[in-house]
Structures are given as structure tokens and as C-alpha cells.
Amino acid sequence: MNKLSHINFSDLQTTDGQALKALMRVDFNVPLDEERNVTDDTRIKAALPSIQMLLDNGTALILMSHLGRPKGEANPKYSLKHVVGSLQELLPDVTIYFSENCIGEKTQQMAHQLKSGELLLLENTRFHKGEKAGDTDFAQALADLEAHIYVNDAFGTAHRAHASTYTVAQLFPESHRFIGLLMAKEIENADKVLNNAERPLTAILGGAKVSDKLLLIESLLDKVNNLLIGGGMAYTFFKASGGNIGNSLVEMEQLELAKRLIKTCEEKQVHLCLPVDSVIADRFDNEAERKTSPSGEIPDAWMGLDIGEQARKEFSDIIANSKTIFWNGPMGVFEFANFAEGTKTVAQAVAAATKEKGAFTLIGGGDSVAAINSLGLQNEVSYVSTGGGAMLKFMEGNSLPALKALV
């Protein structure tokens, strides 16, 4: 697989005197407020190393991305023009153009006139139904923008076989398609956990449902020393073990699976750590009455919404003694301030293990990233993934279509 970091620009110079043009897929699917201002530019910043490298080497750069879920139709709410201001702030010395469509004659003309060191941001690729369908004609229209090379740096969409991430790549010669710096970094950091982990290796999994993490758990059981499970999914395990969980979230259809996973952990000598106690509430509300209960002895009409104080200590002790840590998913209802302490404690423990013990720590997307960022700890862990869904698929052992297309 060709990596952008290994590119020899002199080998790619055009013979007709035109600037070398690169068509690059990025992930600018950033959050916007009601006034359509970017509220978190993390994903834009993550793409900057690849963008800067191409521009510094005289490339004329065409960027494409999606934003939101416009369902195949043009919707001003999801226009990438809202991103231009933030991009320009981060690249103050670069001339940036915006095309109101990602394909078509006018866009072709803008791409044709693009000069060395200039950047053209295309409109949302998902304004076209052909994007999510992986349509060949739509992909060809993107390829017709006269780019000489294709670069994919959008790890967050690497698990999708879309036209801009998968189909269009195959329209370029193999020697002219590249994996971007961010994409390469994501894969390298995931590989440290999957194949090159210093032990003990601990996986911390949270979230609502066992079914959402089933493939991930099964993949990790052959690799980890410790498996810490919090969040709503923990109560399915307690129910499967004969515990009383009150009104806590449970997947009744997954009880036999939970029993099997418990047995598999024993057979593989994986330390499965479930929260011994829970912060429980009389209703699903931040202002609900709350108290602490053993997780397998929750009274009727009460529900577990966070891991308890004992569980926080036990989880923290295991994390502190781990050399490699992968974390995905909150320990409780993190969006409720009164039930966020478990997630905060885990975030702080992961950061401390990194800083004080030299552990390698990978935060695998979603609410785990939100927790790390909200506590200002994002720079105190080893790596924070930009792609929750893609990271999960990769950690499950699945090949990612966008990566396959680059080979």
C-alpha cells in the first residue's frame, strides 16, 4: 500500500507543465451550531499534515468530504461552505476556493484552473445519491476533475464502500493512489493494540448494548489480559449470571451469549471485570433520586446509570497496572452530570497510566473521545482516534473497504 509519507513527488511531475493535482478524501464531518459555525475543528486539524505536505510540494489540491446526512439531496444545512472559514483560519496563507457542486462542468473548470499550492474544497459528496451507493458514474465524474493522484485520509469513513472512498480510488493507477498521513497513523496505532501490545493489555468497553460490541469482544478475547465492562451492557451480564438488575437496561435475547462470553473468558484466562457496584436511580433523569447498590442486587423499579465507587477503584487499579489500554464506550449515562463520574474516573485513570506509567493508550472513538476532550486530557493519552465506527470495524478484525481500494 502506497503511503503519502513515502511519496516521491519528482516521480509524479506532469509532462505538460500543469501543476500536479491531487484528489483527496478528507473527513470534514464536523459539528455545527444553529448558526452553522464549526464548534469542533478536531477533524479538520487532523487532516492538516497531509494537506500541508501536498501543498508544500507544489500540488494543486482538491478536497472532498461529506457532512451530516443529507440523504442524497442538496441541503444548505449540510453545505461544506460552512467549513471554509475554519479551514482558511488554519491555512491563512493558502488560496482556498469552494465549488458549489462536487461534480459537473463548472467544478471541472475550477479544478482545471487550480494552480500549484492552491486548494479547492468541493461541496458535500452526499448531496448525490451515487455517493453512498458507490456508483461508478458518480465516481468517474469525480475522477474527471483532472487529478493525477488520489489520496484517502478520511479514516472515519474507511469502513464505507462509498464512491469517494472506494470506487473512485480504483479509477486511478495503483501507483497513483495513496493512504494519507492520518489514515496511516490510525492504522499504526490500532496495530499496536492488536498485534504489538506490551502486556498486560486491558480493554475497557462501555455503552448501551452487548450486541453493538459483540464482534469486538470476540476479537479481543484472543488478545487481552483484562476486559473491563461498564455502561448499560454490563447489566445483561449480571442478569445472565442470575442477578437482580431492577429496571436497568438489558438485552434479554443476549443472555445466553453473555453466559458464553463469561465462560470463554474463564477458558482463555481473561480477567473479566464487571462493576461490583452501581449508582442507581429511580428514573432515567439527571435529577432522579440516586443511591449506590451492588450491581447484581438492584431493587425493583431502580436502574443502574453509572458504575459505583468500588467499581471505579477496581477499574482504576487494573488500568494503573496495564501497559497497553484500549478504551471504547462510556461507563454510564455520561450526558447526565450526576451519572458521569465513572466515565470521568476511567478517563483520568487512562491519562495517569499514560503519563505516570508510560502505558500506550488508544481511545477508540465516540463518547470516550468526548469524555477525554471535555476533561482536557486529549493530549495526555497516546492516541485519540478520529473514527469511531471505522476503528471498531478495524479492531473487530474486519478489512476496511477504503483501505482495500488503495492496494
Secondary structure, 3 states (H helix, E strand, C coil): CCEHHHCCHHHHCCCCCCCCEEEEECCCCCCECCCCCECCCHHHHHHHHHHHHHHHCCCEEEEECCCCCCCCCCCHHHCCHHHHHHHHHHCCCCCEEECCCCCCHHHHHHHHHCCCCCEEECCCHHHCHHHHHCCHHHHHHHHCCCCCEEEECCHHHCCCCCHHHHHHHHHCCHHHEEECHHHHHHHHHHHHHHCCCCCCEEEEECCCCHHHHHHHHHHHCCCCCEEEECCCCHHHHHHHCCCEECCCCCCHHHHHHHHHHHHHHHHCCCEEECCCEEEEECCCCCCCCEEEEECCEECCCCEEEEECHHHHHHHHHHHHCCCEEEEECCCCCCCCHHHCHHHHHHHHHHHHHHHHHCCEEEECCCHHHHHHHHCCCCCCCCEECCCHHHHHHHHCCCCCHHHHCCC
